[in-house]
Amino acid sequence: MKFTESKFEKAFTELLEQQGYPHYFGNSIVRNPNEVLIEDDLASFLMAQYAHEGITVDEVQSFFN
């Protein structure tokens, strides 16, 4: 039995989903095609991750600037 790229991708996405990371097809994500980072998602993550340290919106925004 051959382990193809398609099988590898499926196994990898299933492993990530088991760890709590959802999988989305790229064409279902709304973003500017030139945007490498999805800023809104990263900003939300940073605000939640560092809320206990008192991170501010301005600090998160300075990261993108």
C-alpha positions as CSV (number, residue, x, y, z in Angstrom):
1,M,0.0,0.0,0.0
2,K,1.4,3.4,-1.1
3,F,1.4,6.3,1.3
4,T,0.5,9.2,-0.9
5,E,0.6,13.0,-0.3
6,S,-3.2,12.9,0.0
7,K,-3.1,10.2,2.7
8,F,-0.4,12.1,4.5
9,E,-2.5,15.3,4.5
10,K,-5.5,13.4,5.7
11,A,-3.6,11.7,8.5
12,F,-2.0,15.1,9.5
13,T,-5.3,17.0,9.6
14,E,-6.9,14.2,11.6
15,L,-4.0,14.4,14.1
16,L,-4.4,18.1,14.5
17,E,-8.2,17.8,14.9
18,Q,-7.6,15.2,17.7
19,Q,-5.4,17.9,19.4
20,G,-8.3,20.5,19.2
21,Y,-7.2,22.3,16.0
22,P,-10.0,22.6,13.5
23,H,-9.3,22.1,9.8
24,Y,-10.7,24.6,7.2
25,F,-10.3,24.4,3.5
26,G,-8.4,27.5,2.3
27,N,-11.1,28.6,-0.1
28,S,-13.5,28.8,2.8
29,I,-11.4,31.4,4.7
30,V,-12.3,35.0,4.0
31,R,-9.1,37.0,3.7
32,N,-7.2,39.2,1.3
33,P,-5.2,36.9,-1.0
34,N,-2.0,38.9,-0.3
35,E,-2.5,38.5,3.5
36,V,-0.1,36.0,5.0
37,L,-1.5,36.2,8.5
38,I,-5.2,36.3,9.3
39,E,-4.8,39.3,11.6
40,D,-8.2,39.1,13.2
41,D,-7.7,35.5,14.2
42,L,-4.2,36.1,15.5
43,A,-5.3,39.2,17.4
44,S,-8.1,37.3,19.1
45,F,-5.7,34.5,20.0
46,L,-3.2,37.0,21.5
47,M,-5.9,38.8,23.5
48,A,-7.2,35.5,24.9
49,Q,-3.8,34.0,25.5
50,Y,-2.3,37.0,27.3
51,A,-5.4,38.4,29.0
52,H,-4.1,37.3,32.4
53,E,-1.1,39.5,31.8
54,G,-3.2,42.5,30.9
55,I,-2.3,42.7,27.2
56,T,-4.0,45.7,25.5
57,V,-5.5,46.2,22.0
58,D,-2.8,48.8,21.3
59,E,0.0,46.2,22.2
60,V,-1.6,43.7,19.8
61,Q,-1.9,46.3,17.1
62,S,1.7,47.3,17.5
63,F,2.6,43.8,16.6
64,F,1.0,44.2,13.2
65,N,2.5,47.6,12.6
